[in-house]
Amino acid sequence: MNQTEIINIFTKKTLGLTFVLSAAAFAFGQEKVGISGTVVNKSNQPVPYASVTFSNKQNKLFSDATLTDEKGQYKLELTPGNYDITIEAIDYKKSLINKQISAAGNIGALSIEPEKSATNVKTQDIEGIVLTAPTTKPYKVELDKRTYDPSQDIVSKGGNLQDVLSNVPSVSVDTDGTVSMRGSTNVKFLINGKPSALLGIDDGANALQSIPADQIERIEVITNPSSKFEASGTSGILNIILKKNKKVGFNGNITGTLGYLPRTNLNTNLSWRKNNWTWFLNGGGGYSENKSKNDTETTYNNIVFPNVNPSASPFTQPDDIQSHQLQNSTNKSYNNNYNLSAGFVYDISPKTSVNLSGVVRTFEGDSNELLNTYNDFFRYNKDSNSWNAMNSFGQRNSTGRNTNLAFQGDLGLDHKFNDNGHNLSLSLSLQRNRSNNNSTILETENYLPVFEDITSRKSVNKTVVGKADYELPIGEQSKLEAGYRIDVNNNDYDNFVSSTSNNPFIPSYNNKTEYREMFNAFYLQFKSKVGNFGYQLGLRDELSNVKINYDNLDPNFVPLNKTKNYNNLFPSVFLSYDVSKDNQILVNYSRRIDRPRSFFMIPFPNYSNNQNIFEGNIDLNPSYVDSYEVGYNISRKKFTVNPTLYYRHATEDTKMLIYRPDESQNVFYTKPINLGNDDRYGLDLNFTYDPFSWFKIMGSLDVFGYKTTGIAYYTTKDAQGNEKQNSMDFTGDGFSTRARLNTTFKLDKTLSVQLQGFYRGAQKTASQDTQDMYALNLGISKTIWKGDGTINFNIQDIFNTRSREVYTYSSDFTRRNYMQWQPRQFSIALTYRFKQGEKIEQPKKKKDINANDTGGDEQAPM
């Protein structure tokens, strides 16, 4: 299916749905009168996006609700009668008045009073109250998380989740798509509060690029999760909330994107809310190309050749003998991805609702990598009894195809026992992810064929997640929370390699692995407040069971069966103190766990080429971390500042050992190991500043120190076949920085320009140096068609500087690696909004609704 066909399909379906809904409105219209009005504050200023609910006193079937527009105005049709009118808006008190509706016309202005502090409500419910930023700010700070709103991020418009994450405070995205928080890559991803098939098993950056930015409602950055959240992810949790628009009536938008390197996307978000029903439909597809670059320069030291008299060498010592290798590779990829999500929420009663949703995602990628290898070395000539300088040229051409198909179904039930916060929430999620990776590798040396490899990797993941959350208020200031969660994951891997080379490890890569893991979790939390002091105490217990069955075709191999059981307690403590209405101190502590990724524990998980081999470690254990934070929040009308001091201590940290098992061959192995400790401490500063109505600044700065300890000892063979003891020192300490600055200029009411820059400082350990990196992005947004459309233009990495350079040192080699995952790109996106805020009547009458929620569903990950 080509791109034109995709666009035609989505366009026809979108316009068709719009026509059907519109026809239903006219066909089933009731005898009603059109009314209008405005919502204003005490200063007679309009209140935009306020919820206005009309409850008919005689017949609730005639009740209805709407939202005010950006000018505080609203329109709707009602059956004449007596109505209780409820007006609600963020940072305002709820208002209730009564009016008799008898004829069409304007019913006048409805007034609503602000809360005591509109910019920073003091903590009443210690975990759920916004502390700093009003709704116009791009991010909000809460007791245990920060919420980022990507709607004001012009640079990522028309992009994907990876583009959005590049602008989220406290989050960094590396050149290869690796996501880190505060310098650590042990990040746990959730979709709508749960592990998701959308992100695949081990798809990495491909998964991030397959979720469109236009379908993201918000991102919750949880740097130090409480006991209510799952304990995985030592550096924190990123919870991606997808759009489930609950605006009254029919709403929707469609966004098309064109860009270079070639990128096309078409995504639509539709929702329909009427009475007890809320429906949503999100879907889209896209095609993209990418070109990455990877250069490696390696110098091998202390080369000793077998059966050679060193005295015959022109060198004074064997240590002077060196071999030099230069590798240059380029990888071109061609990707298609499609996604569709749909669901509904049905209000069984005013206090009970049920929700059902389903998601399907497909990804298809083709790649072509060309690797050129240049070798300079010395060879001993027996006839002349001398050393001769030699060189060779090798080339490897790899073609690959990756397909991924993911399904997810979610069912939930929410019940409110009363209006005081006594709630019960039940949910069940069923997920399945299938991934196939096939490649053909042709190796030549000095332009002559050497060997051909054909590889196939298949994996299937099946996941069941069930959870229950219970909330019980105790008095006006306290609450008890409890819950249970079960995760059952089944991963099946099937690897096949066919090679004409004499690599002795080839039989080991023909293997099958069954990976099973089950986690049972219980948590209990108590939160309360005494005067200006608030506290939350929690304890989580997780019981983990992991089973691995591994077998390969090596005739000398004995199948491996491994079972691991863990039972760990994870406490958390959160304290807050209100210095004033706009200033608050936050102190917290939690214990976390970093479980090894499943393919890290498979002895030979994949075979990519004969010179760089990843070797799993079936004995790999979890790493544990104790995390401490002290934060301060300041909120003013024009600025917010949120500095946080943090310290993390990790034990049995997972590190990557890079070594050569046989020094006579230039083959590198990478193996994950548990080794030593890792300490991180620093200042994480986030701020916003709006000096003028047309100029806004958002920035973040992470200055951190690090100290790693641990020395890995391993055995290799020298060129003569003798065993040799080696070591790699991971000990190191120092300081590094992450900085981001985002400036937005509003040139007029319809035109905005955004500049986004970031800087990542260098890092150094005893065996590795990572150089610094910076980049600058540009975005321009123009509102058109009287507010129904928006056109966006952006350039990613204006100066083409987003690359990574790493130096690795060992006792027998020194390596320099340069990598650029994506070159400079630009795109243009056009968004059209369907009947935004307007109402379409539904064929059947339903009971009254609560129109308070104007965003996505709130999640309480467990």
HUVEN-V820286 format. One record per helix or strand of 3 or more residues. SS is the DSSP state (h for helix, s for strand). FROM is the first residue (numbers start at 0). TO is the last residue. If there is no record, write none. Layout:
[[SS;FROM;TO] [SS;FROM;TO]]
This chain:
[[h;2;26] [s;32;39] [s;50;55] [h;59;61] [s;63;66] [s;72;77] [s;80;87] [s;94;100] [s;104;110] [s;138;140] [s;145;147] [h;149;151] [h;160;164] [s;170;172] [s;178;180] [s;186;190] [h;196;198] [h;204;208] [h;212;214] [s;215;221] [s;235;241] [s;248;259] [s;262;273] [s;276;299] [h;309;311] [h;317;319] [s;322;348] [s;351;380] [s;385;415] [s;422;444] [s;447;473] [s;477;498] [h;505;508] [s;510;529] [s;532;551] [s;559;579] [s;582;593] [h;597;600] [s;611;614] [s;622;634] [s;638;650] [s;653;658] [s;667;673] [s;676;691] [s;694;707] [s;710;716] [s;722;728] [s;731;745] [s;750;759] [s;767;769] [s;772;783] [h;784;786] [s;788;795] [s;803;808] [s;812;819] [s;824;833]]
